[in-house]
Amino acid sequence: MVCGRSRNRPMDENGRPLPTSSSRIFRTHINGAVLAFSMNPAPRNAPILLYLHGGPGDACIPLTKRYNAALERHFRFINLDQRGCGLSYYPFRGHETVSIGSMLADVHTFVARLVRTYPGAPITLLGHSWGSVLGLEFARRWPSLIRRFIGVGQVISMPASHQVRSHPSAAPLPEWVRRIVSKESDLADVLLLLAEMGSTGRRRGLCQDVDRILAYLTSRDYGYAGLRGLLLGSSQSHDRLDTQLDRVDFSSVRSFGVPVIFFEGRHDRHLPSRLVDEYASALTSPHEVVWFERSGHCPQWEEPGRFSAELFRVCVEH
C-alpha cells in the first residue's frame, strides 16, 4: 500500500489496485460456541482455503477481505474468527477450558464439517503466527483431512524464537529491550514491529499500519461489535493462552503426512525466519520455503500481490 492512494481502493505492493471481496459473514455452532467466519460464493467442488488468524485473538476478517480478495478467484476462501475474539467474541467463563487443545478441537470440528459439506473439495489449511501453531499441529494429527498446510510467520520453537530475537546477530540490544522481547506481550509486538520497519522501510511500514487500522474502522462486517470483540477478545485470549504459546516447540517433529509450505518474510523479527529455514532443511517429508524479500511478519498484507500468486502456484498449478 502506498501513502496518498485512495483509502477506498486498496493497492498491492506495486501500486496496482486489489480486487473487491465478495465474501459474506456466516455463523455456526462449534463445541458450545457460536463462531463467525467469512466465505465467498464458489462452486461446490472449488478448492477450499481455510485461514487461521494470529494472536492469539487477533481476528482479521477485515484485513483478508481488503488485501486478499484475489484468492477468491481460485478458492472457497474462509477466514474463521476463533472462539472468544472478533465476531466470535464472548467473555471466557472462569471454569472454561481455553487451551491450545480446545482451540485445535474447534478447528478439527470445523474442518470435518467442511469435508462433509463439500465432499471431494481439497482443503488447504493456512495458519499465520499463532494460527500456524494450530495449523502445523493439525497437519501432524489429522493429515487425511487436508491436502496441504501453509504456515505464514511460522512458529517452530517459541523458546528459540525468544532467544534469537532478544540476542540478534545484527546489533546488541539494551538489556531492558531484551527483557521485553524475550516473552509475548503487546509492548514486545510494538518494539519488534519497529525493528521490522527499520529493515523494510519506515514510511512504507507506517503507511501499511495506518491502512490496516482503517480496514478495521471502515469494515461493514465488524462495526462496533466486531471492534469490541477484537479488543476484548485479544486481551482475554492472550491472558489464557500466552503461557502455553511460550512453550510450543515443534523442533523434534521431522515428518508430516501432507506437504508443508512456509511463507516467510525475510525481515520477520517476531518469529525469526532463519529458524524456519533451519527446520525445513531437516524435514524428511515434502516441504518448501517461499521467501518474501520485502516483508516482515505479515507477507499476506505487506506483499498481497505476490502472496496470492504464490498461493495459486503452490495450491492450483501443483
N, C-alpha and C positions, 0 to 999 in steps of 0.2 A: 504494500500500500504506500502511496506517495502523498505527502502533505500537499494540500492545495487542490487535490482532486475532489470531485463531488462526493459528499458523505453518503448520498443515496445510491451511488453506483460504485460498489467496491471494485478495486483493481487488484490484479495479481502482482507478483514481484517485478514484472517487466512493464507495468503500466497498462496492461490490457484489461478490459472490463471482464468481470466474472459473471457467469450466468445467474439467473434468479432461481431460487429454490421453489419447488412445488410441494415440499414436504408439509404434512399436517401433523397435529398432535393427537395421539391416541393414549388410552389408559387401559391397564389390565391389572387384575389381581394376581399377585405373586407372593406366595408364602406369607399370607396375612397382611400384606401391604398393597397399596394402590400405587403402581409405578407408571410414570408417564414416559412416552417415547415419541420421537419424530420419525416419520416414514413417508416416502414419496410413492405415488402411483407407479406400478410396474407390472409387467406380465407375470403370471403366477410362477413361471419357471425361471424368472430372472435370477441371476446370482445375487446372493444376499451379502451385504457388508454390514456387520454389527460393530458399532463404535462404543468402546468403554472409556469413559472420560477419566481424567486425572483427579488429583486432590490428595487425599480422599475428600469427596464432597464438592468438587469443582464442576458442577453441571455446566454444559456448554452448548446446548441446542442452538442458541442464537449465533454462536460462532461457526458451527458447522453449516448452518443454513446460509450464512453470509459468505463464507470463504470456500466451502467445499461442495457447493451445489453441482459442480461439474461431474461429480461422482454419480449423480442421479441419472446421468445418461446411460450408464452401464450397469448399475446395481439397483437393487432394492436397498437403499441406504437407510439404516436405522441407527439412531442415537438414543441410548437408554439413559434417562436420568436415574441414577442409582438411589436406593431407598434412603429416605431422610434428607434429600437435598433437591434443589431446583423445584421443578413441578411435582416431584415425588416427595416433597418435604412433609414431615410430621415430627413432632418432638419425640425423640427417643425416650422410651419409658425406662425407669430406673432398673427394673428387673430384666429388661430386654437384652438378649444376647446380640451384640453388634460386633462382628469379628470378620477377619478375612474369610473364614469358613462360611459364615452366614451370607456374606456378600457374594461369595462364589456360588453358594446354593441358589441364590436369586438368578444369577447368570445361567446356571445349568438348567433351571426350570424354564427360563425364557427361551434358551436355545432349543431345548427339547420341544417346546411349543411351536417354534418356527419349523422344526423338522416335520412335525405332524401337519401343520397348516400349509406348508409349501413343499410337499414331498418331491424329492429329486432336485430341488434347487440347491446348488452348492453354497456353503456358508463360509465366508472368511471372517474371522474374528480379529478385530483391530483394537489394541489397547494402548492408551497414552499414559506414560508415567505411572501413577498409582494403578490405572487401568491395565497397564502392562503386567502388573503382578497377578491380577485376576486372570488375564488372558493367557499368560505363559503357564500358569498352574492349571488352567482349563485344558490347554493343549497337552499337558502331561497326563492329566487324569482321564480325559474323555476325547481322545483324538478321533474316534469314529464318528463324532457328531459334526466335525468341521473339516473343511478342505485344507485350510492353512491358517497360521497365526502370523499377524504382523504386529511387531512391537515398535512403538514410536517413543523415543526418550526412555528406552527400556531399563527397568530395574533388574540388575544382575545380583548385586550384593549391596545392601544398604550400609553395612559396616564398612565395606571397602570404599563405597562412594563417599561416605563422610570423611574417611581418612584422606582420600585423594583431593577432595575439594577444600579441605582445611589445610592441606600442605601441597599447594600447586607447584608444579615444576617451574613455571614461568617466573614467578617472583614470590618472595616470602610475604606472608600476611601478618598484620599485627595480631597479638595474642587475643585481643577482645573479638576480632573478626573470626579467628579460628574457632573460638568457643561457640560463637553463634551458628556458624555454618556446619558445625560437627553434629548437629541434630536437626530435626524437622521443626520449622516454625515459620510464621508469616514474615518475620524480620529476616530470617535466612533467605527466604524466597526473594525478597526485595534486593538484598545485597548480591545474590547470585545473578539476578536479572540485570543489575547494573554492570556486573562483570561481563555478562554476555554482550550488552550494548557496547562495551569498550572494544569488543572484537568484531561485531557485525555492523557497527555504526550507531552512534548515539542518536543522531537525528532520525535515522530510519527506525530505530528501535522505539523511540518516543512516539513517532507517528503511528507505528503499529499498535502500541499500547493504548493510545487515545482512541484509535479506530475500534479496538476490541471493546473498550468501555462503552463507546457509542452503540456498538452492536447490541449490547445488553439493554441499554437505556431506550433504544428505539424499537426493540423487539415487540411485535404484536402478540407473540406467543407468551412471553413471560409477564409483562406488566408488573403491577405491584406484588402480586402473589409469587410470581417467579423470582423476582429480585429479593424479596423477603426470604424465600426458600433457599436462594443461593447463599445469602449472607449467614442466616441461621444454620442452614444445613451444613455449610462448610465448617463452621465453628464446632458444631456437635460431632461431626464426622472426624475431624482432627482430634478432638478430645478422646473419642472412643478408639480410634484406630492407629494413631501415630506411633504409639509404643510398640504395637505389633509390626507396623511397617518398618520400623527401625531395625527389626531382627530378620527381615526377609533376606534369604541367601539361596540363590539357585546354582551357585558355583559348582556343586557336586553333581548336578544333573547334566549328563553328556549326550542324551539322545531323546528325541521326541517321535511320536507316531505320525506326525504330519510335518510338512516343511514349515520352518520358522524363518521369517524375514525381518530384519531390523532396519528401520528407517531412522537414521541418526543425524542430528545436526552436528556439524564439525565443531561448533563453539559451545556445545552444551556444558554449562557449569553446574546445573542442578544434579545431573546424573552423568558424570564424566564419560564421554563416549568411548574412550580408549578401553574401558572395562568391557564394553560390549564387543569391541573388535577382538580383544584377547579371548573372551568367552566363545565367540563364534568360531574362532580358529581351532578350538578344542572340541567342537561338536562333531559327532560321528554320523548324525542324520542330516538330511538335506537342509541347507540353510543359505542365506545370503545377507550381506550387509549393503545397504544403499546409503550413500553419503550425500548430505545436503550442505554444500560448502558455504552457503550464505545464512545458515540458520543456527540458532541456539537450541533451546529445549522444545520448541514447538514448530517444526518444519511444516506441519499441516496448515499453519496460518502465516508463517514467515515466507514460505515459498509454495503457495497453494497451487500455482500452475504446474510446477514440476511434480509436486506431490500427487496430483491427480494423474499425470502422465505415467508416473512410476507405478501407481496402483493398477492402472489399466494394463501396463506391461506385465506386471507380476501375476495379476489375477485373471486377465482375459486373454492376452496374447499367449501366455504359457499354457 
